[in-house]
Amino acid sequence: MLKLKAKLLGIDAFVETVAVLSDEDAKKLGVHPLERIVIRKGNEEVAAIVNVCKSNRRIKPGEIGIYQELEKLLKLKNGEILEVSRREELVSKIFIRKKLDGKELSYEEIYRIIDDTVKRKLSTLSLSALVIAYYVHGMSVKEAVYFSKAMVETGKRLELDERTVADKHSLGGIPGDKTSMLVVPIIASLGLKIPKTSSRAITDPAGTADRVEVLMPVSLGLDKMKKVVEATNGCLVWGGSLGLAPADDLIINIERPLSIDPFLLPSIMAKKYAVGATHVVLDLPVGPEAKLKDLEEAKKRFKQFWEIGKELKIKLDCVVTNAYQPLGTTVGPAIEAKEVLEVLMREKEVKDLEEKALIISAAILRLTKVVKSFKKAYKTAKEVLETGDAEKKFREIIHAQGGNPRIKPEKIKLGNVRIPYKAEKEGYVSVIHNSKIVRIGRIAGAPFDKGAGLKLYKKLGDYVEKGDVLFEVFTTKPKVKDVIKFLRMFEVYEISDKKPKLKPTVLKILRRSRWRKLF
């Protein structure tokens, strides 16, 4: 072991923990480039990938260069003395090999894997092997429960002194899904605690955290989050800033480039377990370009979630929703935040968005037994929206999280260049390709450019004349050529002579008590 002085380098390697040693100190520790060392500060320890430089260059003997992720995890300052040692051989690698052979893992084995993941002791290659092992062999319900618990036990938890804590989660797959920004203030205004953690966009033009950040800070610490929830009953925060189930984000970073998600179930349930949720309503969007293609797939997925929830003592109901077209009339962080404010202020009616938010809110009220009948629960949620109580609560949350509670929709800035996409013939809108809408939003600059996005003027079933504007793209001058090139290459809307048969916003509500044949 060596005692070395921290030298902050200000270099960002995304989520990787990287440290730089002089060749002399590397030799003393017996480590080579790309091997791992363990860095200790007090009772905290994190493993890091080793880079080595010539002595007396940027890093001198007795110093250790620190990349930003490592600096953040250990809360380091220049000149702090750290204990540095070579990482021992990991037992968790044996457990990963066991899963590669198709065998089920115990809680102790899974906990060791997750603990080593959080401490950055497992390499990207080892984590990739873990993800592929579960993709090939599948994950049992028992293992999903173990992973959910281990992810929570190796991170922080939100402790609320409440018997009932509500939450919702969408499986995703539908652009423009700003439902949480309506559900949270509706439920919070009725007295229930709903600590909503959300993600940033990975492949979409906007995640909930990206939309909310237009109106208020979302990168809150756990203590601040708790104060917001205690003051307002709800919050809308970015989960990545809280330290809740930290292994989940590291595993997602492996799944993302592979376009697979074998850890989907524990990923979602761990986050709910970590905030102390007791009652959760799942939103399972179904459509040709969504993760779930039909109602049967949704039923099977609900069964898996319900079985895990039972072990974690989380009660679950499920709403199967329409993912055949974008939700609402906007796609992109700022323009979606604007639409939410307009709906809450009752300046704009967006039927599918409001319907979905009200049904999910009603499902939460019934599941928590605040209201017994669904019909009455729906009426209660709608009254909160119509009377302005939901808007008032939303502005309370904005203020508590550090935003401007008096923000008006017209003050939200959008991209200063607008590109219309026009119908090439008359007829009825029969298909809207969600995947292409997503791609256009990303090309326009979203989610990093908050003002980039789309406004939809026509949706499924609408009749259009040749030359009518179907949607408009908001972007900036440097992105114009790329947007126009994509619009010319791909058909985003399909127009037909026959009006399509439209599906309802919510396709089915699945309840454990009413769907016993599923189990």
C-alpha positions in Angstrom: 0.0 0.0 0.0 1.2 3.6 -0.8 0.1 6.9 0.6 -0.3 9.3 -2.3 -1.3 13.0 -2.6 -4.4 13.6 -4.7 -4.0 15.8 -7.8 -7.3 16.7 -9.5 -7.0 16.7 -13.2 -10.4 17.9 -14.3 -10.6 15.2 -17.0 -14.1 13.6 -17.6 -14.1 9.9 -18.6 -17.9 9.8 -18.3 -18.8 7.2 -15.6 -15.4 5.5 -15.5 -13.2 5.9 -12.5 -9.6 6.6 -13.7 -6.4 7.4 -11.8 -2.9 8.2 -13.1 0.2 6.9 -11.3 3.9 7.7 -12.0 5.8 4.8 -13.4 7.8 4.6 -10.2 4.7 4.2 -8.0 3.0 1.8 -10.4 6.1 -0.4 -10.2 6.0 -0.3 -6.4 2.4 -1.4 -6.4 3.0 -4.0 -9.1 0.3 -2.7 -11.4 0.3 -2.0 -15.2 -1.8 0.3 -17.4 -5.6 -0.6 -17.5 -5.3 -2.8 -14.3 -7.2 -1.7 -11.2 -6.2 -0.2 -7.9 -8.2 0.5 -4.8 -8.2 4.1 -3.4 -9.3 4.7 0.2 -10.3 7.9 1.9 -11.3 7.2 5.5 -13.9 4.5 5.4 -14.7 5.0 1.8 -13.1 3.1 -1.0 -13.4 3.0 -4.8 -11.5 1.0 -7.4 -10.0 2.8 -10.4 -8.5 2.0 -13.8 -4.8 2.8 -13.8 -3.1 5.0 -16.3 0.7 5.3 -16.0 2.9 8.3 -17.0 6.6 8.9 -16.9 7.9 10.1 -13.6 8.5 13.9 -13.2 6.0 14.6 -16.0 2.5 15.7 -15.1 2.3 13.2 -12.2 5.3 12.9 -10.0 6.2 10.1 -7.6 4.1 10.5 -4.4 1.1 11.9 -6.4 -2.0 10.3 -7.9 -3.9 12.0 -10.7 -7.7 11.9 -10.2 -10.3 12.0 -13.0 -13.7 13.7 -12.3 -15.8 10.7 -11.6 -13.4 9.5 -8.9 -13.2 13.1 -7.5 -17.0 13.2 -7.2 -17.4 9.7 -5.6 -14.8 10.3 -2.9 -15.5 14.1 -2.6 -11.8 14.8 -3.1 -9.8 18.0 -2.8 -6.3 18.8 -4.1 -3.6 17.6 -1.8 -5.6 15.1 0.2 -3.6 12.0 1.3 -5.1 8.7 0.0 -4.3 5.1 0.6 -3.7 3.3 -2.6 -3.3 -0.5 -3.1 -3.5 -3.1 -5.8 -7.0 -4.6 -6.2 -7.2 -8.2 -5.0 -8.6 -11.0 -7.2 -12.4 -10.8 -7.1 -14.6 -13.7 -5.9 -17.5 -12.0 -7.8 -15.8 -13.0 -11.1 -16.3 -16.6 -10.1 -20.0 -15.9 -9.6 -20.3 -14.3 -13.0 -18.7 -17.3 -14.6 -21.3 -19.5 -12.7 -24.1 -17.5 -14.3 -22.4 -17.8 -17.7 -22.8 -21.6 -17.2 -26.6 -21.0 -16.7 -26.8 -21.5 -12.9 -29.0 -19.5 -10.6 -27.1 -17.2 -8.1 -27.8 -16.8 -4.4 -28.4 -13.5 -2.6 -24.9 -13.6 -1.1 -23.4 -14.1 -4.6 -25.5 -11.4 -6.1 -24.7 -8.9 -3.3 -21.0 -9.5 -3.8 -21.3 -8.7 -7.5 -23.3 -5.6 -6.9 -21.0 -4.4 -4.1 -18.0 -4.8 -6.3 -19.8 -3.0 -9.1 -20.6 0.0 -6.9 -17.0 0.2 -5.6 -15.9 0.0 -9.3 -13.9 -3.1 -8.7 -15.4 -5.0 -11.6 -14.1 -4.0 -15.0 -16.4 -3.0 -17.9 -15.5 -6.4 -19.5 -16.7 -8.3 -16.4 -19.9 -6.3 -16.2 -20.5 -7.0 -19.9 -20.2 -10.7 -19.2 -22.7 -10.4 -16.4 -25.2 -8.6 -18.6 -24.8 -11.1 -21.5 -25.1 -14.0 -19.1 -28.5 -12.8 -18.0 -29.5 -12.0 -21.5 -28.7 -15.5 -22.7 -29.9 -17.5 -19.7 -32.7 -15.2 -18.3 -33.3 -13.9 -14.8 -35.5 -15.8 -12.4 -38.0 -13.9 -10.2 -35.9 -14.9 -7.2 -32.8 -13.4 -8.8 -34.6 -10.2 -9.7 -35.7 -9.8 -6.1 -32.1 -10.4 -4.9 -30.7 -7.9 -7.4 -33.4 -5.3 -6.4 -32.5 -5.7 -2.7 -28.7 -5.7 -3.3 -28.9 -2.6 -5.5 -30.7 -0.8 -2.6 -28.5 -2.1 0.2 -25.4 -0.9 -1.6 -26.7 2.7 -2.0 -28.7 5.3 -0.2 -32.4 5.2 0.7 -35.1 7.8 1.1 -36.6 7.4 4.6 -40.1 8.9 4.9 -42.2 8.5 8.0 -45.2 7.4 6.0 -47.2 4.2 5.9 -48.2 4.9 2.3 -45.8 6.2 -0.4 -47.1 6.3 -4.0 -45.1 6.1 -7.2 -45.6 5.5 -10.9 -43.3 4.2 -13.6 -43.5 4.0 -17.4 -41.7 1.3 -19.4 -41.2 4.0 -22.1 -41.3 3.7 -25.8 -43.5 6.6 -26.6 -42.2 10.1 -27.5 -43.8 13.1 -25.7 -44.7 11.2 -22.6 -44.8 14.0 -20.0 -47.4 12.2 -17.9 -45.4 12.3 -14.6 -45.4 16.1 -14.7 -49.2 15.9 -14.3 -49.6 12.9 -12.1 -47.2 14.1 -9.4 -49.0 17.4 -8.7 -52.4 15.7 -8.9 -51.5 13.0 -6.4 -49.5 15.4 -4.1 -52.4 17.9 -3.9 -54.6 15.1 -2.6 -52.3 14.5 0.4 -50.3 11.4 -0.8 -46.5 11.4 -0.8 -45.1 10.7 -4.3 -41.3 11.1 -4.5 -40.8 10.7 -8.2 -37.3 10.0 -9.4 -36.8 10.1 -13.2 -34.2 9.5 -15.8 -32.6 11.6 -18.5 -33.1 10.6 -22.1 -30.8 7.8 -23.4 -32.1 7.5 -26.9 -35.2 9.7 -26.8 -35.5 13.5 -27.4 -36.4 14.0 -23.7 -36.6 12.1 -20.5 -38.8 13.3 -17.6 -35.7 14.8 -15.9 -34.9 16.8 -19.1 -38.4 18.2 -19.3 -38.6 19.1 -15.7 -35.2 20.7 -15.7 -36.6 23.4 -18.0 -38.7 24.6 -15.1 -36.6 23.8 -12.0 -33.4 22.1 -10.8 -33.6 18.3 -10.8 -30.1 17.4 -9.6 -30.9 17.4 -5.9 -29.2 15.6 -3.1 -31.1 13.1 -1.0 -31.5 15.4 2.0 -32.9 18.2 -0.3 -35.2 15.7 -2.0 -36.6 14.7 1.4 -37.2 18.3 2.4 -39.1 18.9 -0.9 -41.3 15.9 -0.4 -42.0 16.7 3.3 -42.9 20.3 2.3 -45.0 19.6 -0.8 -45.8 15.8 -0.8 -44.1 15.4 -4.1 -41.0 16.0 -6.2 -39.7 15.5 -9.7 -35.9 14.8 -9.5 -33.2 13.2 -11.5 -32.4 9.8 -10.0 -28.7 9.9 -11.0 -27.9 12.6 -8.5 -29.3 10.8 -5.4 -27.0 7.7 -5.0 -30.1 5.5 -5.0 -29.3 2.0 -6.3 -26.1 3.3 -7.9 -25.2 -0.1 -9.5 -28.3 0.2 -11.7 -26.8 3.2 -13.7 -23.5 1.3 -14.1 -25.3 -1.7 -15.5 -27.5 0.4 -17.8 -24.3 1.9 -19.3 -23.4 -1.6 -20.4 -26.9 -2.5 -21.6 -27.4 0.7 -23.7 -24.8 0.1 -26.5 -25.8 -3.5 -26.7 -29.5 -2.6 -27.0 -30.5 -5.2 -24.5 -32.1 -4.9 -21.1 -32.0 -8.2 -19.1 -31.9 -6.1 -15.9 -35.1 -4.2 -16.6 -37.1 -5.7 -13.8 -34.6 -5.1 -10.9 -33.6 -1.8 -12.4 -37.1 -0.4 -12.0 -38.1 -2.1 -8.8 -34.8 -1.2 -7.0 -35.5 2.5 -7.6 -39.0 2.2 -6.2 -37.8 0.2 -3.2 -35.1 2.8 -2.6 -37.6 5.7 -2.2 -39.8 3.6 0.1 -42.7 3.2 -2.4 -45.5 1.0 -1.0 -47.9 1.4 -3.9 -46.8 1.7 -7.5 -48.8 2.0 -10.8 -47.0 0.8 -13.8 -47.5 2.3 -17.2 -46.9 -0.3 -19.9 -47.1 1.3 -23.4 -48.0 -1.1 -26.2 -47.4 -0.5 -29.9 -45.6 -1.7 -33.0 -42.5 0.4 -32.2 -42.7 0.1 -28.4 -40.9 -2.4 -26.1 -44.2 -4.3 -25.7 -46.0 -5.1 -28.9 -49.4 -6.3 -27.7 -51.6 -6.9 -24.6 -50.4 -10.4 -24.0 -46.8 -9.2 -23.7 -48.0 -6.6 -21.3 -49.8 -9.2 -19.1 -46.7 -11.3 -18.9 -44.6 -8.3 -17.9 -47.1 -7.3 -15.3 -47.0 -10.7 -13.8 -43.2 -10.5 -13.4 -43.4 -7.1 -11.8 -46.2 -8.2 -9.5 -44.2 -11.2 -8.2 -41.2 -9.1 -7.5 -43.4 -6.4 -5.8 -44.9 -9.1 -3.6 -41.4 -10.1 -2.3 -40.5 -6.4 -1.7 -43.9 -5.7 -0.1 -44.8 -3.2 -2.9 -48.4 -3.3 -4.1 -48.7 -3.0 -7.9 -51.4 -2.3 -10.4 -50.8 -1.7 -14.1 -52.2 0.5 -16.9 -51.6 -0.7 -20.5 -51.4 2.4 -22.7 -51.5 3.3 -26.4 -48.0 3.8 -27.9 -49.1 4.0 -31.6 -48.3 7.7 -31.8 -46.6 10.4 -29.7 -48.4 11.5 -26.6 -49.8 15.1 -26.7 -48.8 17.5 -29.4 -45.1 18.2 -28.5 -41.8 16.3 -28.4 -38.6 17.9 -26.8 -37.7 19.2 -23.3 -38.8 22.8 -23.5 -41.8 22.5 -25.7 -43.1 19.6 -23.6 -42.6 21.6 -20.4 -44.5 24.4 -22.0 -47.4 22.1 -22.9 -47.6 20.8 -19.3 -47.9 24.3 -18.0 -50.6 25.1 -20.6 -52.6 22.1 -19.5 -52.2 22.7 -15.8 -53.3 26.4 -16.3 -56.2 25.1 -18.5 -55.0 27.3 -21.4 -54.8 24.2 -23.7 -56.7 21.0 -24.0 -54.6 17.9 -24.9 -57.1 15.0 -24.7 -54.8 12.0 -24.8 -52.2 13.5 -22.4 -54.9 14.5 -19.9 -56.8 11.2 -20.2 -53.6 9.1 -19.6 -52.6 11.3 -16.6 -56.1 11.1 -15.0 -56.4 7.4 -15.4 -53.0 6.7 -13.9 -53.8 9.1 -11.1 -57.1 7.4 -10.5 -55.3 4.0 -10.5 -53.0 5.3 -7.8 -55.9 6.7 -5.7 -57.7 3.3 -5.9 -54.6 1.2 -5.2 -53.8 3.3 -2.1 -57.5 3.1 -1.1 -57.8 6.9 -0.8 -60.8 6.4 -3.0 -62.4 2.9 -3.4 -64.1 3.1 -6.8 -62.2 3.9 -10.0 -65.0 6.1 -11.2 -64.9 8.2 -8.1 -61.1 8.3 -8.2 -61.1 9.5 -11.8 -63.6 12.2 -10.9 -61.5 13.3 -7.9 -58.3 13.6 -10.0 -60.2 15.5 -12.7 -61.5 18.0 -10.2 -58.0 18.7 -8.9 -56.9 19.4 -12.5 -60.0 21.5 -13.4 -60.0 23.7 -10.2 -56.3 24.6 -10.5 -55.2 22.7 -7.4 -52.8 20.6 -9.5 -51.2 23.8 -11.0 -50.9 25.3 -7.5 -49.2 22.2 -6.2 -46.9 22.0 -9.3 -45.7 25.6 -8.7 -45.1 24.7 -5.0 -42.8 21.9 -6.1 -41.1 24.2 -8.6 -40.4 26.7 -5.8 -39.3 24.0 -3.3 -36.8 22.6 -5.9 -35.3 26.1 -6.6 -37.2 27.1 -9.7 -39.4 30.2 -10.5 -42.9 29.4 -9.4 -44.3 32.2 -11.5 -43.0 30.9 -14.8 -45.4 31.4 -17.7 -45.5 29.2 -20.8 -44.7 32.0 -23.2 -41.4 32.7 -21.3 -40.0 29.2 -22.2 -37.5 29.6 -25.1 -37.8 27.3 -28.1 -35.4 26.7 -31.0 -35.3 29.9 -33.1 -35.5 28.0 -36.5 -38.7 26.3 -37.5 -38.9 23.7 -40.3 -42.4 22.6 -41.4 -43.1 19.1 -42.7 -46.0 19.1 -45.1 -48.4 16.5 -46.4 -47.6 15.4 -50.0 -51.2 14.3 -50.6 -54.7 14.5 -49.1 -56.2 11.8 -47.0 -56.2 10.5 -43.4 -53.2 10.2 -41.2 -52.9 6.4 -40.8 -49.5 5.9 -39.3 -47.0 8.0 -37.4 -43.6 6.5 -37.1 -42.5 7.1 -33.5 -39.0 6.0 -34.2 -38.6 8.6 -36.9 -40.1 11.3 -34.6 -37.5 10.4 -32.0 -34.7 10.5 -34.6 -35.8 14.0 -35.8 -35.9 15.3 -32.2 -32.3 14.0 -31.6 -31.0 15.4 -34.9 -32.6 18.8 -34.1 -30.5 18.8 -30.9 -32.7 17.4 -28.1 -32.3 16.7 -25.3 -29.0 18.6 -24.9 -30.5 21.6 -26.6 -33.6 22.1 -24.5 -35.3 24.3 -27.1 -35.1 21.6 -29.8 -38.1 19.5 -30.6 -41.3 19.1 -32.6 -44.9 20.4 -32.5 -47.5 18.1 -34.0 -50.4 19.7 -35.8 -52.0 16.4 -37.1 -52.4 13.1 -35.4 -53.8 9.7 -36.2 -57.2 9.8 -37.9 -57.0 13.5 -38.8 -57.9 14.5 -42.4 -55.3 16.6 -44.2 -55.1 18.4 -47.5 -52.0 18.4 -49.7 -49.6 21.0 -48.3 -51.0 21.0 -44.8 -48.3 21.2 -42.1 -48.2 17.9 -40.3 -45.6 18.9 -37.8 -42.9 21.6 -37.2 -39.3 21.1 -36.1 -37.7 23.6 -33.7 -33.9 23.7 -34.0 -31.0 26.0 -34.4 -29.2 27.2 -37.6 -26.3 24.6 -37.4 -28.7 21.7 -37.3 -31.0 22.8 -40.2 -29.2 20.9 -43.0 -29.2 17.7 -41.1 -32.9 18.0 -40.2 -33.9 18.8 -43.8 -31.8 15.9 -45.1 -33.6 13.4 -42.8 -37.1 14.8 -43.6 -36.4 14.3 -47.4 -35.1 10.8 -46.9 -37.8 9.2 -44.7 -41.5 9.1 -44.6 -42.5 10.1 -41.0 -46.3 10.1 -41.6 -48.3 7.8 -43.8 -51.5 9.1 -45.4 -54.3 6.9 -46.7 -57.7 7.2 -48.3 -59.4 5.3 -45.5 -59.7 6.7 -41.9 -58.0 4.3 -39.5 -59.7 2.7 -36.6 -58.3 4.5 -33.5 -57.4 2.8 -30.3 -58.1 4.4 -26.9 -55.4 6.2 -24.9 -55.6 3.5 -22.2 -56.0 0.0 -23.6 -56.4 -1.9 -20.4 -56.1 -1.6 -16.6 -54.6 -4.7 -15.1 -55.3 -5.4 -11.4 -54.0 -8.4 -9.4 -57.4 -8.9 -7.8 -59.2 -8.9 -11.2 -56.7 -10.8 -13.2 -56.1 -14.0 -11.2 -55.9 -16.1 -14.4 -52.6 -14.3 -15.2 -51.0 -16.0 -12.2 
